[in-house]
């Protein structure tokens, strides 16, 4: 279970920040990836100011990650596979100093690792030109406008059109070939159990739901009408999944949520078991069957994450810090 004390920060620039979010967000151990502006001296820059070179800032992403799961060295390996490190004039179709590539180190150890990784990349001879990606001390990071956050999710078609025409993927495919998709070995902070241990740990209904993909009875389960404030975690691993702040009364008889609490802990799988196509929801680390997600939910997402109570454990807001979920206490303040 990640707490604020577990997390470290990494900051990378690689041209358009829309394209720099996806490769890091999918990594185990990465808690959040935020698009923004950094490297300059101006306070609270806007996208229009940065893109028109009215500031000395450049587009970047700031990553919160758990170094017990994924190392800074591994993040650097992913970073180099997203950019053209030989281009001083920008990145791909985006031209200008505001689209330069850079590594912003937050401590001496990060600087040492960044310098080493840059030299190692140069020594491979993979690129014929000089590696010019700058390595600089981190400065104030200004979060970009909400419109730019997770752009590839919220505006998928526009993002694909931009990316396909940017030249980024063509360049990276040619530069890296089969090595482009890096296989990272990360460490999980969540416990794992044998099948026999799960049979001992879980009740019959919990085991049948999470391990055998069964569904509990509607209106006859623990959380369908539960109104207390707090979060819902995986009954097996404890990974945080949903929050009461996103829970609503769907009338279905199962606990329903408009969105996950931690998207990285949710895996969606096509389900054809009932001769219709549905989207199954599973937890990433425990691989527990949780329920299904439907597109008949309320705003702002229009989604209904219809979960089985038996797959969840509730942690009330006054127990969050005690149980290692202090990063979520801000949801219930004020």
FENDA-V740150 format. One line per field, one symbol per residue. ss: DSSP state (A for helix, B for strand, O for the rest). burial: b if it has 16 or more other C-alpha atoms within 10 Angstrom, else e. A space follows every 50 residues. Layout:
ss=???
burial=???
This chain:
ss=OOOAAABBBBBBBBOOAAAAAAAAAOOOOBBBBBBBBBOOOOOOOOAAAA AOOOOOOBBBBBBBBBOOOOOAAAAAAAAAOOOOOOOOOBBOOBBOAAAO BBBBBOOAAAAAAAAAAAAAAAAOOOOOOOOOOBBBBOOOOBBOOAAAOO AAAAOAAAAAAAAAAAOAAAAAAAAAAAAAOOOOOOOOOOOOOOAAAAAA AOOAAAAAAAAAOOOOOOOOOOOOOOOOOBBBBBOOOOOBBBBAAABBOO OOOOOBBOOOOOAAABBBBBBOOOOOOBBBBBBOOOOOBBBBBBOOOOOO OOOBBBBOAAABBBBBAAAOOOOOOAAAAAAAOO
burial=ebeeeebbbbbbbbbbbbbbbeebbebbbbbbbbbbbbbbeeeebbbeeb beeebbbbbbbbbbbbbebbbbeebbbbbbbbbbbbbbebbbeeebbbbb bbbbbbeeebbeebeebbeeebeeeeeeeebbbbbeebbebbbbeeebbb bbeeeeeebeeebeebebeeebeeeeeeebeeeeeeeeeeeeeeeeebee ebeebbbbbbbeebbbeeeebebbbeeebbbbbbbbbbbbbbbbbebbeb eebbbbbbbbbebbbbbeeeeeeeeeebbbbbbbbbbbbbbbbeeebeee eebbbbbbbbbbbbbebeebeeeebbebeeeeee
